[in-house]
């Protein structure tokens, strides 16, 4: 029917916003959407200026060994104290990553903190959304409950005095793009593995970040899962080896940037496979950015193993969890059994977060330890990985 011959039907009630000119109406997401482009936060007063990065010119003595008792031993096997307050809980995938909703990290009881430690030891990383009450003092308080807080020798600390045990992550539109200077596999790392007692439980809280779809996600890899990918023969071989972890690269970068070293760099020998004291599971203890050489074998062999483990950790998707941050989200991970990497390409957005981590035990391998896969197979009947690569493939996905 021709439009001119059809009598229009007017609604009996016209919403007021439909009469508002487009120029004065807040645009919807669909109206502002540009594929691959997200609007940057406008410049102006910033509420977290006290936590912006600062590089003080101070000198600290070498670290000494400190006592450590893992709070995960005191956690309930079913995490009932922690999960009693949860409104939702789910795994990101079978190997790594759990997300909990409804729990306020600023008001945990000691029993809930113990459950959290136990859950992180098992799942590798645990995520909490929108923790507005969990300020830097609450974050440090929880970290101190779990162990002695680590003070980083080279990276930035907050401008606010008295926060030398807080590590600041900060990038904005003025930061240099350094992606071309590293291979993606090299950027996977466990924090400060060169220390005598590398970190155990570690928390990161995002203060400000790219909007949804703007990038800046973080990925974690399970080193329980990486160990389980190896053949039994390779597992036994790597269990016999140690590696040198060095702080020299970080120190050299600070010197080149004209920044002070608060503590002299060290190189420490650690086992290539370690056992977690709480779970009893074996995991790779491997960090591409800090391991320089494997001890006691030819360099050609050492280089081949380093390349192999770097590829295994960085490219095996089923041992990865990827987290898309929102403001005040918190990730808790166990640095002993995971590695992580930021994802880049989020310029010109600001990405500002604060990290608190505590020292764990000195890495050791318990020959009586088990693999995660073996344990879960016996407990729940989960299938084991078929590690025979000589079979006929029928991959179809």
Secondary structure, 3 states (H helix, E strand, C coil): CCHHHCCCCCCCCCCHHHHCCHHHCCCCHHHHCECCECCCCCCCCCCCHHHCEECCCCCCCCCCCCCCCCHHHHCCCCCHHHHCCCCEEEECCCCCCEEEECCCHHHCCHHHHHHHHHHHHHHCEEEECCCCCCCHHHHHHHHHHHCCECCCCCCCEECCCCCCCCEEEEECCCCCCCHHHCCCCCCCECCCCCCCCCEEEEEEEEEECCCCCCCCCEEEEEHHHHHHHCCHHHHHHHHCCEEEEECHHHHHHHHHCCCCCCCCCCEEEEECEEECCCCCEEEECCCCCCEEEECCCCHHHHHHHHHHHHHHHHHCHHHEEEECCCCCCEEEEECCCEEEEECCCCCCCCEEEEEEEEECCCCCCCCCCECHHHHHHHHHCCCCCCCCCCCCCCCCC
